[in-house]
Amino acid sequence: MVYALLNEDIVLTPQFTGELQEVLWKYVKDKIAEYTSSPESLEYFSSFKGRTELNKADGSLTIKRVTFEDRGIYYAELQVAGRTQTHTFNIEVIRRVSKPTVTCNVNESIAMLHCMGDKNTETSFKWEGPEGQNHRGNKLMTSLKENDDSKYVCVASNKISEQRSDPFAVTDCKKAGAGK
């Protein structure tokens, strides 16, 4: 599985050794791009025309401004040293995670920090705190101590992107409706 970020470019690069003579890229069964070295010709097809770029040296295909409709299986059929090689790429398109925010609730001497961010199954959360303390999940329980200047950062991530909240001071929990 190859992950691509929505509205960003992705480069699919087949691995081979030798001199590339021909390459044909397909999306499922539809042609995307075709290159032949002798006589030299390069042609683009279908809805990918104007959004793709084929590198004649390494056979890589760049898809620009990826959309959700671009997810699926891509095939590169290469002719190298008179032999055909097929490479398959399964593309999944996901959104870049947004910057999370932190809020908290206080119950006596306990603070419950809540990390708010993208609400989808691909987003995971973790907390980074004092002295390298790490905790997985979107909630973190910590004790409120006098003169505690501890700060925590919530990290939201998916397969290929990550965003960090602004540092959140535990002492801010003492303020009603604290959130950052």
C-alpha positions in Angstrom: 0.0 0.0 0.0 1.3 3.4 -0.9 -0.3 6.4 0.8 -0.8 9.7 -0.9 -1.9 13.0 0.6 -5.0 14.7 -0.8 -4.3 17.6 -3.2 -0.5 16.9 -3.1 1.7 15.2 -5.7 2.9 11.6 -5.5 5.7 9.9 -7.4 5.4 6.2 -8.3 8.9 4.8 -9.1 9.3 1.2 -10.4 12.6 -0.5 -9.4 14.7 -2.0 -12.2 18.2 -2.2 -13.5 19.2 -1.6 -17.1 18.2 0.8 -19.9 14.5 1.6 -20.2 13.2 1.0 -23.7 9.4 1.4 -23.1 7.0 2.1 -20.3 3.3 1.9 -20.1 1.4 3.2 -17.0 -2.1 2.0 -16.4 -4.8 2.8 -13.8 -6.8 -0.4 -13.5 -7.1 -1.1 -17.3 -7.0 2.4 -18.6 -3.8 3.8 -20.1 -2.3 6.8 -18.3 1.1 7.4 -20.1 3.2 5.6 -22.6 6.8 6.1 -23.6 8.8 4.4 -26.4 12.5 5.2 -26.8 12.8 4.1 -30.5 11.4 6.0 -32.2 11.0 8.4 -29.2 7.4 9.2 -28.3 5.6 10.1 -25.1 1.8 10.2 -24.9 -0.6 10.9 -22.0 -4.2 9.6 -21.8 -7.6 9.9 -20.1 -8.4 12.1 -17.1 -4.8 12.0 -16.0 -3.7 14.0 -19.1 -2.3 17.3 -17.8 -2.0 15.9 -14.2 0.8 13.4 -14.8 4.4 13.5 -15.8 6.4 10.5 -16.9 10.2 10.5 -16.3 11.8 8.9 -19.4 15.0 8.0 -17.5 13.7 6.1 -14.5 10.1 5.3 -15.6 8.6 7.1 -12.6 5.1 8.6 -12.8 4.2 11.8 -11.0 0.5 12.4 -10.3 -0.2 16.0 -9.5 -2.9 17.2 -7.1 -4.1 13.7 -6.0 -7.8 13.3 -5.5 -9.8 10.6 -3.7 -10.8 9.3 -7.2 -7.1 8.5 -7.8 -7.1 5.7 -5.2 -6.7 2.2 -6.7 -4.2 0.0 -8.5 -1.6 1.3 -10.9 0.5 -0.8 -13.2 3.9 0.0 -14.8 4.8 -2.3 -17.6 8.5 -1.7 -18.5 10.5 -3.0 -21.4 14.1 -3.3 -20.1 16.8 -5.1 -22.2 14.1 -6.8 -24.3 12.2 -8.2 -21.2 8.9 -7.1 -19.8 8.6 -6.2 -16.1 5.4 -5.4 -14.4 5.2 -3.3 -11.2 2.0 -2.8 -9.2 1.2 0.2 -6.9 -1.9 0.2 -4.7 -2.7 3.8 -3.8 -4.7 5.0 -0.9 -5.5 8.7 -0.6 -5.8 10.3 2.8 -6.1 13.8 4.2 -3.3 15.6 6.0 -4.1 15.7 9.8 -5.0 19.1 11.1 -3.4 20.8 14.1 -4.9 19.4 17.3 -6.1 21.5 20.2 -6.1 20.8 23.9 -8.8 21.4 26.5 -9.1 20.2 30.1 -11.4 19.4 33.0 -10.5 19.6 36.6 -11.9 17.3 39.4 -10.3 18.3 42.7 -6.6 17.6 42.2 -6.9 15.7 38.9 -6.7 17.3 35.5 -8.1 15.4 32.4 -6.5 16.8 29.2 -8.5 16.2 26.0 -6.9 16.3 22.6 -9.3 17.4 19.8 -8.5 16.8 16.2 -9.6 15.0 13.1 -12.3 12.5 13.8 -11.5 9.6 11.5 -10.3 6.1 12.0 -6.8 6.8 10.5 -5.9 9.5 13.0 -4.1 8.4 16.2 -3.1 10.6 19.1 -0.3 10.6 21.6 0.9 12.9 24.4 4.4 14.1 25.0 5.2 15.4 28.5 7.9 16.2 31.0 10.9 14.0 31.2 10.1 12.2 28.0 6.8 11.0 29.3 4.6 9.5 26.5 1.0 8.3 26.5 -1.1 7.0 23.7 -4.7 8.1 23.2 -6.6 11.4 23.0 -7.0 11.8 26.8 -4.4 12.2 29.5 -5.0 12.2 33.3 -2.5 14.0 35.4 -2.4 15.4 39.0 -2.5 19.1 39.7 0.4 20.0 42.0 1.2 23.4 43.5 3.8 25.2 41.3 3.6 22.5 38.6 4.9 24.0 35.4 4.6 20.8 33.4 3.6 21.2 29.7 2.1 18.7 27.4 1.9 18.5 23.7 -0.7 16.4 21.8 0.5 14.8 18.6 -2.1 13.8 16.0 -0.9 11.6 13.1 -1.9 9.3 10.3 0.2 7.1 8.0 2.0 10.0 6.4 1.4 13.2 8.2 1.7 14.6 11.8 0.7 17.8 13.6 1.5 19.0 17.1 -0.7 21.1 19.4 0.7 24.2 21.1 2.3 23.3 24.5 -0.4 23.2 27.2 0.6 24.0 30.7 -1.1 21.9 33.4 -1.5 25.1 35.5 -3.9 26.4 32.8 -6.3 23.7 33.9 -7.0 25.7 37.1 -8.6 28.4 34.9 -12.2 27.8 34.1 -12.8 26.7 30.5 -9.0 26.4 29.8 -8.1 25.3 26.3 -5.4 26.0 23.8 
